[in-house]
Amino acid sequence: SSLNTYASSQWHHVVFVNTGVAGEQKIYVNGVDDSEVTASETSSFSYTGPHSIRLGRRGVCNDSYRNGKIDDVRIWNRALSSTEIQMLYDSYQ
């Protein structure tokens, strides 16, 4: 869950990081660590299921799309540091 509220009419830089430490994931919004959540029973993100990974849509529901635009999606093969995430955000300013 988010620690903050964001205006839906503004652009936001969002980064999801799976740290690989005891199932820990972090969400950065506009270069700042916004929340920390713990996943149960996993220490790393690995997807081998039959469904596609979806961005802007919740689960496999056909009618649960986000109302907005997604641009410049990137996937790394490692966890980015908070410094790297801040640098990415700053590069868009």
N, C-alpha and C positions, 0 to 999 in steps of 0.2 A: 504494500500500500504506500501511497505517496505521503510525504510529510508536508507537502505544499499544494496549493491550488494554482492552476495555470489557466490563463485566458484562452479560450478556444479560437479566438480571432487573431492570434499571434503565432508566428513561427517559433518552434521549439526544437532544439537539438537534443535528441534522446539517444542514450547509449545503454544497452543491456550488457552486463559482464557476468559471466560465470567464472568465479575465481578458481574453482576446482578445490577449494578448501572446505571440507565437511559440508558440501552442498550449498555453500554461500553464493548468493547472487547479489549484484548491486545494480541500481538504476541511477544513471546520471542524467540530469536535465539541465541544459544550458551550462554544461561544464562542471556542475556541482553534484556531489553524491546526495541524492534525494532520499533514498531509502535503502534498507538492507533487509533482505528476506532470507529465510533459510528453507531450503528444499528438503523434504524428507527422503531418506533412503538413497541418496545419490551424492557422489562427490565430484562428478563431472557431468557435463552435458553431452549426451550422445544420443543421436536420433537415428533409429533404424526401422521405424514403423512404416506401415503401408500408406500413410497419408502424407501430403505435402506439408511443409512448414508454412504457416500463413502469417502474413503481416497485414495488419489492418482489419483482421477478422477474428472473432472469438471462436475457438474450437472448430468443430465441424458443422456448426449451425449455418444453414444457408442464408439466414436473414440477419445475422449479427455483424454487419459491416460498420466500420468507423466512418463518420461523416467528416471527411477531410482529405488531404493529399499527403502522400508519402514520397519523398524524394531522396536520392543519393543513399541507397542502402548499401552497406558494406559488411562483410563477414570476415573476421580474422581467424586464424588457426591458433590463437593464443589470447590470453586475457590482457587487455590494455591496462596500463597503469593510470592512476588518476591524473598524473602529469601529461600523459599522452592524450587523454580525453580532453583535458583543458586546452591543450594545443590545437586539437581538432576543432573545438568550439571556437577558439580565438581566430582560426583561419577562415571562418565563415563570417566574421564581423567586418 
